[in-house]
Amino acid sequence: MRWVHWIVEPDRLPDAEPTTYAMQCAVCEQSSDPHVDFQEPKTWVLRHAARNPCHHTYREIIVRPWHAWMTD
Ligand SMILES: [Zn+2]
């Protein structure tokens, strides 16, 4: 039996999945599609708030890739 160490970090390798951003309405729980560019979910919030004037609170959903590997 031998001890191994694992390291886990945000994946910054060139082939990593992209970090994506989405916004969810905290009132009705509808969500924007995830986008690499945060501007798209922000525009979704402005449109959603305009159509639903009582929906004032939102959640930012960030999906960030991580990478785990074993060392000696
Ligand atoms: Zn809503």
N, CA, C, O and the ligand as a Tripos MOL2 file, in Angstrom:
@<TRIPOS>MOLECULE
protein
  289   287    73     0     0
PROTEIN
NO_CHARGES

@<TRIPOS>ATOM
      1 N           0.8500   -1.1850    0.0000 N.3       1 MET1
      2 CA          0.0000    0.0000    0.0000 C.3       1 MET1
      3 C           0.8910    1.2420    0.0000 C.2       1 MET1
      4 O           1.8940    1.2830    0.7130 O.2       1 MET1
      5 N           0.5330    2.2570   -0.7950 N.am      2 ARG2
      6 CA          1.3120    3.4970   -0.7680 C.3       2 ARG2
      7 C           0.3650    4.6830   -0.7420 C.2       2 ARG2
      8 O          -0.7700    4.6370   -1.2180 O.2       2 ARG2
      9 N           0.8930    5.7350   -0.1640 N.am      3 TRP3
     10 CA          0.0970    6.9600   -0.0680 C.3       3 TRP3
     11 C           0.2280    7.7600   -1.3590 C.2       3 TRP3
     12 O           1.3230    7.8940   -1.9060 O.2       3 TRP3
     13 N          -0.8370    8.2640   -1.8200 N.am      4 VAL4
     14 CA         -0.7880    9.1770   -2.9680 C.3       4 VAL4
     15 C          -1.5090   10.4540   -2.5680 C.2       4 VAL4
     16 O          -2.3830   10.4610   -1.7010 O.2       4 VAL4
     17 N          -1.1250   11.4960   -3.2060 N.am      5 HIS5
     18 CA         -1.7730   12.7850   -2.9580 C.3       5 HIS5
     19 C          -2.5670   13.1780   -4.1930 C.2       5 HIS5
     20 O          -2.1560   12.9340   -5.3280 O.2       5 HIS5
     21 N          -3.6780   13.7720   -3.9490 N.am      6 TRP6
     22 CA         -4.4970   14.3030   -5.0370 C.3       6 TRP6
     23 C          -4.4970   15.8140   -4.9570 C.2       6 TRP6
     24 O          -4.5210   16.4000   -3.8750 O.2       6 TRP6
     25 N          -4.4690   16.4180   -6.1020 N.am      7 ILE7
     26 CA         -4.5570   17.8800   -6.1920 C.3       7 ILE7
     27 C          -5.8000   18.1920   -7.0020 C.2       7 ILE7
     28 O          -6.0920   17.5250   -7.9940 O.2       7 ILE7
     29 N          -6.5150   19.1910   -6.5810 N.am      8 VAL8
     30 CA         -7.6840   19.6340   -7.3440 C.3       8 VAL8
     31 C          -7.6360   21.1560   -7.4710 C.2       8 VAL8
     32 O          -7.4710   21.8760   -6.4860 O.2       8 VAL8
     33 N          -7.7830   21.6160   -8.6950 N.am      9 GLU9
     34 CA         -7.7040   23.0570   -8.9790 C.3       9 GLU9
     35 C          -8.6470   23.3980  -10.1170 C.2       9 GLU9
     36 O          -9.0410   22.5200  -10.8850 O.2       9 GLU9
     37 N          -9.0100   24.6690  -10.2310 N.am     10 PRO10
     38 CA         -9.7500   25.0780  -11.4370 C.3      10 PRO10
     39 C          -8.9550   24.6880  -12.6770 C.2      10 PRO10
     40 O          -7.7370   24.8640  -12.7220 O.2      10 PRO10
     41 N          -9.6510   24.1560  -13.6870 N.am     11 ASP11
     42 CA         -8.9920   23.6640  -14.8970 C.3      11 ASP11
     43 C          -8.6810   24.8350  -15.8320 C.2      11 ASP11
     44 O          -9.5790   25.4450  -16.4130 O.2      11 ASP11
     45 N          -7.3850   25.1310  -15.9610 N.am     12 ARG12
     46 CA         -6.9600   26.2270  -16.8460 C.3      12 ARG12
     47 C          -6.2170   25.6910  -18.0670 C.2      12 ARG12
     48 O          -5.5760   26.4510  -18.7930 O.2      12 ARG12
     49 N          -6.3050   24.3710  -18.2920 N.am     13 LEU13
     50 CA         -5.6300   23.7890  -19.4590 C.3      13 LEU13
     51 C          -6.3260   24.2450  -20.7410 C.2      13 LEU13
     52 O          -7.5060   24.5950  -20.7230 O.2      13 LEU13
     53 N          -5.5900   24.2390  -21.8480 N.am     14 PRO14
     54 CA         -6.1770   24.7190  -23.1160 C.3      14 PRO14
     55 C          -7.4250   23.9500  -23.5420 C.2      14 PRO14
     56 O          -8.3030   24.5120  -24.1980 O.2      14 PRO14
     57 N          -7.5130   22.6610  -23.1730 N.am     15 ASP15
     58 CA         -8.6820   21.8750  -23.5920 C.3      15 ASP15
     59 C          -9.7800   21.8380  -22.5260 C.2      15 ASP15
     60 O         -10.7120   21.0400  -22.6240 O.2      15 ASP15
     61 N          -9.6740   22.6960  -21.5110 N.am     16 ALA16
     62 CA        -10.6980   22.7160  -20.4540 C.3      16 ALA16
     63 C         -12.0410   23.1740  -21.0140 C.2      16 ALA16
     64 O         -12.1000   23.9470  -21.9700 O.2      16 ALA16
     65 N         -13.1090   22.6870  -20.4060 N.am     17 GLU17
     66 CA        -14.4350   23.1980  -20.7700 C.3      17 GLU17
     67 C         -14.4880   24.6820  -20.4040 C.2      17 GLU17
     68 O         -13.8000   25.1190  -19.4810 O.2      17 GLU17
     69 N         -15.2940   25.4480  -21.1180 N.am     18 PRO18
     70 CA        -15.3620   26.8800  -20.7910 C.3      18 PRO18
     71 C         -16.1620   27.1250  -19.5090 C.2      18 PRO18
     72 O         -17.0700   26.3660  -19.1730 O.2      18 PRO18
     73 N         -15.8120   28.1800  -18.8140 N.am     19 THR19
     74 CA        -16.6390   28.6530  -17.6960 C.3      19 THR19
     75 C         -17.8750   29.2980  -18.2920 C.2      19 THR19
     76 O         -17.7790   30.0760  -19.2410 O.2      19 THR19
     77 N         -19.0400   28.9780  -17.7370 N.am     20 THR20
     78 CA        -20.2730   29.5640  -18.2660 C.3      20 THR20
     79 C         -21.0420   30.2790  -17.1580 C.2      20 THR20
     80 O         -20.9060   29.9740  -15.9730 O.2      20 THR20
     81 N         -21.8510   31.2390  -17.5900 N.am     21 TYR21
     82 CA        -22.6440   32.0490  -16.6720 C.3      21 TYR21
     83 C         -24.1050   31.9640  -17.0950 C.2      21 TYR21
     84 O         -24.4320   31.9670  -18.2810 O.2      21 TYR21
     85 N         -24.9670   31.8890  -16.0960 N.am     22 ALA22
     86 CA        -26.4050   31.9560  -16.3470 C.3      22 ALA22
     87 C         -27.0220   32.7260  -15.1910 C.2      22 ALA22
     88 O         -26.4080   32.8820  -14.1350 O.2      22 ALA22
     89 N         -28.2270   33.1990  -15.4000 N.am     23 MET23
     90 CA        -28.9530   33.8780  -14.3340 C.3      23 MET23
     91 C         -30.2850   33.1820  -14.1350 C.2      23 MET23
     92 O         -30.9180   32.7410  -15.0940 O.2      23 MET23
     93 N         -30.7040   33.0870  -12.8810 N.am     24 GLN24
     94 CA        -31.9870   32.4790  -12.5470 C.3      24 GLN24
     95 C         -32.7980   33.4820  -11.7310 C.2      24 GLN24
     96 O         -32.2820   34.1190  -10.8130 O.2      24 GLN24
     97 N         -34.0660   33.6090  -12.0800 N.am     25 CYS25
     98 CA        -34.9760   34.4450  -11.3120 C.3      25 CYS25
     99 C         -35.2720   33.7270   -9.9940 C.2      25 CYS25
    100 O         -35.6760   32.5640  -10.0020 O.2      25 CYS25
    101 N         -35.0740   34.4100   -8.8660 N.am     26 ALA26
    102 CA        -35.3200   33.7970   -7.5550 C.3      26 ALA26
    103 C         -36.8040   33.7640   -7.2180 C.2      26 ALA26
    104 O         -37.2020   33.1150   -6.2510 O.2      26 ALA26
    105 N         -37.6260   34.4540   -7.9980 N.am     27 VAL27
    106 CA        -39.0740   34.4820   -7.7390 C.3      27 VAL27
    107 C         -39.7530   33.3110   -8.4430 C.2      27 VAL27
    108 O         -40.4670   32.5410   -7.8010 O.2      27 VAL27
    109 N         -39.5410   33.1620   -9.7620 N.am     28 CYS28
    110 CA        -40.2330   32.1220  -10.5250 C.3      28 CYS28
    111 C         -39.3080   30.9760  -10.9490 C.2      28 CYS28
    112 O         -39.7730   29.9700  -11.4850 O.2      28 CYS28
    113 N         -38.0050   31.1250  -10.7110 N.am     29 GLU29
    114 CA        -36.9830   30.1110  -10.9840 C.3      29 GLU29
    115 C         -36.7390   29.8440  -12.4680 C.2      29 GLU29
    116 O         -36.0750   28.8650  -12.8100 O.2      29 GLU29
    117 N         -37.2640   30.6980  -13.3600 N.am     30 GLN30
    118 CA        -36.8630   30.5840  -14.7710 C.3      30 GLN30
    119 C         -35.3950   30.9890  -14.8810 C.2      30 GLN30
    120 O         -34.9010   31.8110  -14.1100 O.2      30 GLN30
    121 N         -34.7010   30.3830  -15.8740 N.am     31 SER31
    122 CA        -33.2720   30.6650  -16.0360 C.3      31 SER31
    123 C         -32.9440   31.0280  -17.4740 C.2      31 SER31
    124 O         -33.6210   30.6260  -18.4200 O.2      31 SER31
    125 N         -31.8840   31.7990  -17.5970 N.am     32 SER32
    126 CA        -31.3340   32.0440  -18.9310 C.3      32 SER32
    127 C         -30.5750   30.8040  -19.3710 C.2      32 SER32
    128 O         -30.2940   29.9260  -18.5550 O.2      32 SER32
    129 N         -30.2440   30.7260  -20.6500 N.am     33 ASP33
    130 CA        -29.3250   29.6910  -21.1070 C.3      33 ASP33
    131 C         -27.9300   30.0520  -20.6010 C.2      33 ASP33
    132 O         -27.6240   31.2290  -20.4080 O.2      33 ASP33
    133 N         -27.0760   29.0360  -20.3830 N.am     34 PRO34
    134 CA        -25.6990   29.3570  -20.0060 C.3      34 PRO34
    135 C         -24.9270   29.9270  -21.1940 C.2      34 PRO34
    136 O         -25.1080   29.4930  -22.3320 O.2      34 PRO34
    137 N         -24.0620   30.9070  -20.9140 N.am     35 HIS35
    138 CA        -23.2410   31.5310  -21.9500 C.3      35 HIS35
    139 C         -21.8270   31.7310  -21.4340 C.2      35 HIS35
    140 O         -21.6030   31.8670  -20.2310 O.2      35 HIS35
    141 N         -20.8940   31.7480  -22.3410 N.am     36 VAL36
    142 CA        -19.5110   32.0410  -21.9900 C.3      36 VAL36
    143 C         -19.3660   33.5300  -21.6870 C.2      36 VAL36
    144 O         -18.5430   33.9300  -20.8640 O.2      36 VAL36
    145 N         -20.1670   34.3350  -22.3550 N.am     37 ASP37
    146 CA        -20.1440   35.7850  -22.1850 C.3      37 ASP37
    147 C         -21.2440   36.1880  -21.1970 C.2      37 ASP37
    148 O         -22.4160   35.8830  -21.4150 O.2      37 ASP37
    149 N         -20.8650   36.8740  -20.1110 N.am     38 PHE38
    150 CA        -21.8460   37.2280  -19.0880 C.3      38 PHE38
    151 C         -22.8850   38.2370  -19.5850 C.2      38 PHE38
    152 O         -23.9560   38.3630  -18.9920 O.2      38 PHE38
    153 N         -22.5810   38.9440  -20.6500 N.am     39 GLN39
    154 CA        -23.5100   39.9570  -21.1450 C.3      39 GLN39
    155 C         -24.8640   39.3460  -21.5330 C.2      39 GLN39
    156 O         -25.9010   39.9750  -21.3240 O.2      39 GLN39
    157 N         -24.8670   38.1390  -22.0910 N.am     40 GLU40
    158 CA        -26.1250   37.4900  -22.5220 C.3      40 GLU40
    159 C         -27.0680   37.2350  -21.3400 C.2      40 GLU40
    160 O         -28.2350   37.6190  -21.4150 O.2      40 GLU40
    161 N         -26.6060   36.6020  -20.2500 N.am     41 PRO41
    162 CA        -27.5020   36.4160  -19.1040 C.3      41 PRO41
    163 C         -27.9590   37.7330  -18.4830 C.2      41 PRO41
    164 O         -29.0750   37.8360  -17.9730 O.2      41 PRO41
    165 N         -27.0910   38.7330  -18.5300 N.am     42 LYS42
    166 CA        -27.4670   40.0520  -17.9880 C.3      42 LYS42
    167 C         -28.6050   40.6560  -18.8230 C.2      42 LYS42
    168 O         -29.5390   41.2400  -18.2750 O.2      42 LYS42
    169 N         -28.5200   40.5130  -20.1290 N.am     43 THR43
    170 CA        -29.5910   40.9880  -21.0070 C.3      43 THR43
    171 C         -30.8810   40.2140  -20.7390 C.2      43 THR43
    172 O         -31.9690   40.7870  -20.7680 O.2      43 THR43
    173 N         -30.7570   38.9050  -20.4770 N.am     44 TRP44
    174 CA        -31.9300   38.0900  -20.1380 C.3      44 TRP44
    175 C         -32.6200   38.6520  -18.8900 C.2      44 TRP44
    176 O         -33.8470   38.7450  -18.8540 O.2      44 TRP44
    177 N         -31.8380   39.0270  -17.8640 N.am     45 VAL45
    178 CA        -32.4150   39.5900  -16.6240 C.3      45 VAL45
    179 C         -33.1940   40.8690  -16.9410 C.2      45 VAL45
    180 O         -34.3070   41.0580  -16.4510 O.2      45 VAL45
    181 N         -32.6160   41.7320  -17.7510 N.am     46 LEU46
    182 CA        -33.2910   43.0010  -18.0630 C.3      46 LEU46
    183 C         -34.6130   42.7350  -18.7820 C.2      46 LEU46
    184 O         -35.6230   43.3710  -18.4800 O.2      46 LEU46
    185 N         -34.6070   41.7930  -19.7360 N.am     47 ARG47
    186 CA        -35.8490   41.4460  -20.4410 C.3      47 ARG47
    187 C         -36.8670   40.8020  -19.4920 C.2      47 ARG47
    188 O         -38.0550   41.1250  -19.5280 O.2      47 ARG47
    189 N         -36.3830   39.8850  -18.6430 N.am     48 HIS48
    190 CA        -37.2700   39.1800  -17.7060 C.3      48 HIS48
    191 C         -37.8990   40.1720  -16.7180 C.2      48 HIS48
    192 O         -39.0910   40.0860  -16.4220 O.2      48 HIS48
    193 N         -37.1020   41.0990  -16.2190 N.am     49 ALA49
    194 CA        -37.6110   42.0900  -15.2610 C.3      49 ALA49
    195 C         -38.6290   43.0120  -15.9370 C.2      49 ALA49
    196 O         -39.6120   43.4170  -15.3160 O.2      49 ALA49
    197 N         -38.3920   43.3410  -17.2020 N.am     50 ALA50
    198 CA        -39.3290   44.2130  -17.9180 C.3      50 ALA50
    199 C         -40.6810   43.5120  -18.1100 C.2      50 ALA50
    200 O         -41.7320   44.1460  -18.0260 O.2      50 ALA50
    201 N         -40.6430   42.2050  -18.3680 N.am     51 ARG51
    202 CA        -41.8920   41.4530  -18.5730 C.3      51 ARG51
    203 C         -42.5600   41.0700  -17.2600 C.2      51 ARG51
    204 O         -43.7640   40.8180  -17.2260 O.2      51 ARG51
    205 N         -41.7820   41.0240  -16.1760 N.am     52 ASN52
    206 CA        -42.2940   40.6020  -14.8630 C.3      52 ASN52
    207 C         -41.8650   41.6480  -13.8280 C.2      52 ASN52
    208 O         -40.9010   41.4290  -13.0930 O.2      52 ASN52
    209 N         -42.5670   42.7720  -13.7660 N.am     53 PRO53
    210 CA        -42.1200   43.8930  -12.9350 C.3      53 PRO53
    211 C         -42.0010   43.5850  -11.4360 C.2      53 PRO53
    212 O         -41.3800   44.3580  -10.7060 O.2      53 PRO53
    213 N         -42.5800   42.4770  -10.9620 N.am     54 CYS54
    214 CA        -42.4650   42.1250   -9.5340 C.3      54 CYS54
    215 C         -41.2750   41.1980   -9.2620 C.2      54 CYS54
    216 O         -41.0160   40.8540   -8.1080 O.2      54 CYS54
    217 N         -40.5510   40.7900  -10.3080 N.am     55 HIS55
    218 CA        -39.4280   39.8610  -10.1240 C.3      55 HIS55
    219 C         -38.1360   40.6810  -10.0190 C.2      55 HIS55
    220 O         -37.5760   41.1140  -11.0260 O.2      55 HIS55
    221 N         -37.6790   40.8820   -8.7870 N.am     56 HIS56
    222 CA        -36.5500   41.7850   -8.5360 C.3      56 HIS56
    223 C         -35.2740   41.0800   -8.1120 C.2      56 HIS56
    224 O         -34.2180   41.7130   -8.0720 O.2      56 HIS56
    225 N         -35.3330   39.7770   -7.7900 N.am     57 THR57
    226 CA        -34.1440   39.1050   -7.2550 C.3      57 THR57
    227 C         -33.7310   37.9440   -8.1580 C.2      57 THR57
    228 O         -34.5690   37.2080   -8.6790 O.2      57 THR57
    229 N         -32.4150   37.8010   -8.3270 N.am     58 TYR58
    230 CA        -31.8460   36.8300   -9.2680 C.3      58 TYR58
    231 C         -30.6550   36.1220   -8.6450 C.2      58 TYR58
    232 O         -30.0430   36.6050   -7.6920 O.2      58 TYR58
    233 N         -30.3440   34.9570   -9.2130 N.am     59 ARG59
    234 CA        -29.1620   34.1850   -8.7900 C.3      59 ARG59
    235 C         -28.2200   34.0520   -9.9780 C.2      59 ARG59
    236 O         -28.6510   33.7720  -11.0970 O.2      59 ARG59
    237 N         -26.9480   34.2530   -9.7290 N.am     60 GLU60
    238 CA        -25.9480   34.0120  -10.7660 C.3      60 GLU60
    239 C         -25.4870   32.5590  -10.6450 C.2      60 GLU60
    240 O         -25.1310   32.1090   -9.5560 O.2      60 GLU60
    241 N         -25.4940   31.8310  -11.7530 N.am     61 ILE61
    242 CA        -25.0660   30.4320  -11.7580 C.3      61 ILE61
    243 C         -23.7900   30.3430  -12.5930 C.2      61 ILE61
    244 O         -23.8170   30.5350  -13.8080 O.2      61 ILE61
    245 N         -22.6820   30.0530  -11.9320 N.am     62 ILE62
    246 CA        -21.3870   29.9500  -12.6150 C.3      62 ILE62
    247 C         -20.9830   28.4830  -12.6430 C.2      62 ILE62
    248 O         -20.9520   27.8240  -11.6040 O.2      62 ILE62
    249 N         -20.6750   27.9730  -13.8290 N.am     63 VAL63
    250 CA        -20.1690   26.5980  -13.9510 C.3      63 VAL63
    251 C         -18.7040   26.7050  -14.3780 C.2      63 VAL63
    252 O         -18.3870   27.1160  -15.4950 O.2      63 VAL63
    253 N         -17.8140   26.3180  -13.4420 N.am     64 ARG64
    254 CA        -16.3720   26.4560  -13.6640 C.3      64 ARG64
    255 C         -15.7560   25.0630  -13.7060 C.2      64 ARG64
    256 O         -15.9620   24.2830  -12.7760 O.2      64 ARG64
    257 N         -15.0120   24.7260  -14.7470 N.am     65 PRO65
    258 CA        -14.3880   23.4010  -14.8130 C.3      65 PRO65
    259 C         -13.2450   23.2680  -13.7880 C.2      65 PRO65
    260 O         -12.4900   24.2130  -13.5610 O.2      65 PRO65
    261 N         -13.1390   22.1030  -13.1900 N.am     66 TRP66
    262 CA        -12.0480   21.7920  -12.2470 C.3      66 TRP66
    263 C         -11.3460   20.5380  -12.7390 C.2      66 TRP66
    264 O         -11.8860   19.7680  -13.5330 O.2      66 TRP66
    265 N         -10.1500   20.3590  -12.2540 N.am     67 HIS67
    266 CA         -9.3010   19.2530  -12.6930 C.3      67 HIS67
    267 C          -8.6620   18.6260  -11.4510 C.2      67 HIS67
    268 O          -8.1470   19.3370  -10.5890 O.2      67 HIS67
    269 N          -8.6980   17.2870  -11.3620 N.am     68 ALA68
    270 CA         -8.0640   16.5740  -10.2490 C.3      68 ALA68
    271 C          -7.0210   15.6210  -10.8230 C.2      68 ALA68
    272 O          -7.2580   14.9510  -11.8290 O.2      68 ALA68
    273 N          -5.8560   15.5720  -10.1630 N.am     69 TRP69
    274 CA         -4.8430   14.6240  -10.6020 C.3      69 TRP69
    275 C          -4.0260   14.1430   -9.4020 C.2      69 TRP69
    276 O          -3.9690   14.7860   -8.3540 O.2      69 TRP69
    277 N          -3.3890   12.9680   -9.6070 N.am     70 MET70
    278 CA         -2.6540   12.3030   -8.5710 C.3      70 MET70
    279 C          -1.1640   12.6550   -8.6580 C.2      70 MET70
    280 O          -0.6030   12.7310   -9.7500 O.2      70 MET70
    281 N          -0.5320   12.8660   -7.5030 N.am     71 THR71
    282 CA          0.9270   13.0720   -7.4730 C.3      71 THR71
    283 C           1.5280   12.0410   -6.5280 C.2      71 THR71
    284 O           0.8110   11.3920   -5.7670 O.2      71 THR71
    285 N           2.8450   11.8950   -6.5830 N.am     72 ASP72
    286 CA          3.5310   10.9550   -5.6640 C.3      72 ASP72
    287 C           3.6960   11.5720   -4.3060 C.2      72 ASP72
    288 O           4.2460   10.9410   -3.4030 O.2      72 ASP72
    289 ZN        -39.2030   35.4990  -12.7130 Zn       73 ZN73
@<TRIPOS>BOND
     1     1     2 1
     2     2     3 1
     3     3     4 2
     4     3     5 am
     5     5     6 1
     6     6     7 1
     7     7     8 2
     8     7     9 am
     9     9    10 1
    10    10    11 1
    11    11    12 2
    12    11    13 am
    13    13    14 1
    14    14    15 1
    15    15    16 2
    16    15    17 am
    17    17    18 1
    18    18    19 1
    19    19    20 2
    20    19    21 am
    21    21    22 1
    22    22    23 1
    23    23    24 2
    24    23    25 am
    25    25    26 1
    26    26    27 1
    27    27    28 2
    28    27    29 am
    29    29    30 1
    30    30    31 1
    31    31    32 2
    32    31    33 am
    33    33    34 1
    34    34    35 1
    35    35    36 2
    36    35    37 am
    37    37    38 1
    38    38    39 1
    39    39    40 2
    40    39    41 am
    41    41    42 1
    42    42    43 1
    43    43    44 2
    44    43    45 am
    45    45    46 1
    46    46    47 1
    47    47    48 2
    48    47    49 am
    49    49    50 1
    50    50    51 1
    51    51    52 2
    52    51    53 am
    53    53    54 1
    54    54    55 1
    55    55    56 2
    56    55    57 am
    57    57    58 1
    58    58    59 1
    59    59    60 2
    60    59    61 am
    61    61    62 1
    62    62    63 1
    63    63    64 2
    64    63    65 am
    65    65    66 1
    66    66    67 1
    67    67    68 2
    68    67    69 am
    69    69    70 1
    70    70    71 1
    71    71    72 2
    72    71    73 am
    73    73    74 1
    74    74    75 1
    75    75    76 2
    76    75    77 am
    77    77    78 1
    78    78    79 1
    79    79    80 2
    80    79    81 am
    81    81    82 1
    82    82    83 1
    83    83    84 2
    84    83    85 am
    85    85    86 1
    86    86    87 1
    87    87    88 2
    88    87    89 am
    89    89    90 1
    90    90    91 1
    91    91    92 2
    92    91    93 am
    93    93    94 1
    94    94    95 1
    95    95    96 2
    96    95    97 am
    97    97    98 1
    98    98    99 1
    99    99   100 2
   100    99   101 am
   101   101   102 1
   102   102   103 1
   103   103   104 2
   104   103   105 am
   105   105   106 1
   106   106   107 1
   107   107   108 2
   108   107   109 am
   109   109   110 1
   110   110   111 1
   111   111   112 2
   112   111   113 am
   113   113   114 1
   114   114   115 1
   115   115   116 2
   116   115   117 am
   117   117   118 1
   118   118   119 1
   119   119   120 2
   120   119   121 am
   121   121   122 1
   122   122   123 1
   123   123   124 2
   124   123   125 am
   125   125   126 1
   126   126   127 1
   127   127   128 2
   128   127   129 am
   129   129   130 1
   130   130   131 1
   131   131   132 2
   132   131   133 am
   133   133   134 1
   134   134   135 1
   135   135   136 2
   136   135   137 am
   137   137   138 1
   138   138   139 1
   139   139   140 2
   140   139   141 am
   141   141   142 1
   142   142   143 1
   143   143   144 2
   144   143   145 am
   145   145   146 1
   146   146   147 1
   147   147   148 2
   148   147   149 am
   149   149   150 1
   150   150   151 1
   151   151   152 2
   152   151   153 am
   153   153   154 1
   154   154   155 1
   155   155   156 2
   156   155   157 am
   157   157   158 1
   158   158   159 1
   159   159   160 2
   160   159   161 am
   161   161   162 1
   162   162   163 1
   163   163   164 2
   164   163   165 am
   165   165   166 1
   166   166   167 1
   167   167   168 2
   168   167   169 am
   169   169   170 1
   170   170   171 1
   171   171   172 2
   172   171   173 am
   173   173   174 1
   174   174   175 1
   175   175   176 2
   176   175   177 am
   177   177   178 1
   178   178   179 1
   179   179   180 2
   180   179   181 am
   181   181   182 1
   182   182   183 1
   183   183   184 2
   184   183   185 am
   185   185   186 1
   186   186   187 1
   187   187   188 2
   188   187   189 am
   189   189   190 1
   190   190   191 1
   191   191   192 2
   192   191   193 am
   193   193   194 1
   194   194   195 1
   195   195   196 2
   196   195   197 am
   197   197   198 1
   198   198   199 1
   199   199   200 2
   200   199   201 am
   201   201   202 1
   202   202   203 1
   203   203   204 2
   204   203   205 am
   205   205   206 1
   206   206   207 1
   207   207   208 2
   208   207   209 am
   209   209   210 1
   210   210   211 1
   211   211   212 2
   212   211   213 am
   213   213   214 1
   214   214   215 1
   215   215   216 2
   216   215   217 am
   217   217   218 1
   218   218   219 1
   219   219   220 2
   220   219   221 am
   221   221   222 1
   222   222   223 1
   223   223   224 2
   224   223   225 am
   225   225   226 1
   226   226   227 1
   227   227   228 2
   228   227   229 am
   229   229   230 1
   230   230   231 1
   231   231   232 2
   232   231   233 am
   233   233   234 1
   234   234   235 1
   235   235   236 2
   236   235   237 am
   237   237   238 1
   238   238   239 1
   239   239   240 2
   240   239   241 am
   241   241   242 1
   242   242   243 1
   243   243   244 2
   244   243   245 am
   245   245   246 1
   246   246   247 1
   247   247   248 2
   248   247   249 am
   249   249   250 1
   250   250   251 1
   251   251   252 2
   252   251   253 am
   253   253   254 1
   254   254   255 1
   255   255   256 2
   256   255   257 am
   257   257   258 1
   258   258   259 1
   259   259   260 2
   260   259   261 am
   261   261   262 1
   262   262   263 1
   263   263   264 2
   264   263   265 am
   265   265   266 1
   266   266   267 1
   267   267   268 2
   268   267   269 am
   269   269   270 1
   270   270   271 1
   271   271   272 2
   272   271   273 am
   273   273   274 1
   274   274   275 1
   275   275   276 2
   276   275   277 am
   277   277   278 1
   278   278   279 1
   279   279   280 2
   280   279   281 am
   281   281   282 1
   282   282   283 1
   283   283   284 2
   284   283   285 am
   285   285   286 1
   286   286   287 1
   287   287   288 2
@<TRIPOS>SUBSTRUCTURE
     1 MET1         2 RESIDUE 1 A MET
     2 ARG2         6 RESIDUE 1 A ARG
     3 TRP3        10 RESIDUE 1 A TRP
     4 VAL4        14 RESIDUE 1 A VAL
     5 HIS5        18 RESIDUE 1 A HIS
     6 TRP6        22 RESIDUE 1 A TRP
     7 ILE7        26 RESIDUE 1 A ILE
     8 VAL8        30 RESIDUE 1 A VAL
     9 GLU9        34 RESIDUE 1 A GLU
    10 PRO10       38 RESIDUE 1 A PRO
    11 ASP11       42 RESIDUE 1 A ASP
    12 ARG12       46 RESIDUE 1 A ARG
    13 LEU13       50 RESIDUE 1 A LEU
    14 PRO14       54 RESIDUE 1 A PRO
    15 ASP15       58 RESIDUE 1 A ASP
    16 ALA16       62 RESIDUE 1 A ALA
    17 GLU17       66 RESIDUE 1 A GLU
    18 PRO18       70 RESIDUE 1 A PRO
    19 THR19       74 RESIDUE 1 A THR
    20 THR20       78 RESIDUE 1 A THR
    21 TYR21       82 RESIDUE 1 A TYR
    22 ALA22       86 RESIDUE 1 A ALA
    23 MET23       90 RESIDUE 1 A MET
    24 GLN24       94 RESIDUE 1 A GLN
    25 CYS25       98 RESIDUE 1 A CYS
    26 ALA26      102 RESIDUE 1 A ALA
    27 VAL27      106 RESIDUE 1 A VAL
    28 CYS28      110 RESIDUE 1 A CYS
    29 GLU29      114 RESIDUE 1 A GLU
    30 GLN30      118 RESIDUE 1 A GLN
    31 SER31      122 RESIDUE 1 A SER
    32 SER32      126 RESIDUE 1 A SER
    33 ASP33      130 RESIDUE 1 A ASP
    34 PRO34      134 RESIDUE 1 A PRO
    35 HIS35      138 RESIDUE 1 A HIS
    36 VAL36      142 RESIDUE 1 A VAL
    37 ASP37      146 RESIDUE 1 A ASP
    38 PHE38      150 RESIDUE 1 A PHE
    39 GLN39      154 RESIDUE 1 A GLN
    40 GLU40      158 RESIDUE 1 A GLU
    41 PRO41      162 RESIDUE 1 A PRO
    42 LYS42      166 RESIDUE 1 A LYS
    43 THR43      170 RESIDUE 1 A THR
    44 TRP44      174 RESIDUE 1 A TRP
    45 VAL45      178 RESIDUE 1 A VAL
    46 LEU46      182 RESIDUE 1 A LEU
    47 ARG47      186 RESIDUE 1 A ARG
    48 HIS48      190 RESIDUE 1 A HIS
    49 ALA49      194 RESIDUE 1 A ALA
    50 ALA50      198 RESIDUE 1 A ALA
    51 ARG51      202 RESIDUE 1 A ARG
    52 ASN52      206 RESIDUE 1 A ASN
    53 PRO53      210 RESIDUE 1 A PRO
    54 CYS54      214 RESIDUE 1 A CYS
    55 HIS55      218 RESIDUE 1 A HIS
    56 HIS56      222 RESIDUE 1 A HIS
    57 THR57      226 RESIDUE 1 A THR
    58 TYR58      230 RESIDUE 1 A TYR
    59 ARG59      234 RESIDUE 1 A ARG
    60 GLU60      238 RESIDUE 1 A GLU
    61 ILE61      242 RESIDUE 1 A ILE
    62 ILE62      246 RESIDUE 1 A ILE
    63 VAL63      250 RESIDUE 1 A VAL
    64 ARG64      254 RESIDUE 1 A ARG
    65 PRO65      258 RESIDUE 1 A PRO
    66 TRP66      262 RESIDUE 1 A TRP
    67 HIS67      266 RESIDUE 1 A HIS
    68 ALA68      270 RESIDUE 1 A ALA
    69 TRP69      274 RESIDUE 1 A TRP
    70 MET70      278 RESIDUE 1 A MET
    71 THR71      282 RESIDUE 1 A THR
    72 ASP72      286 RESIDUE 1 A ASP
    73 ZN73       289 GROUP 0 **** ****
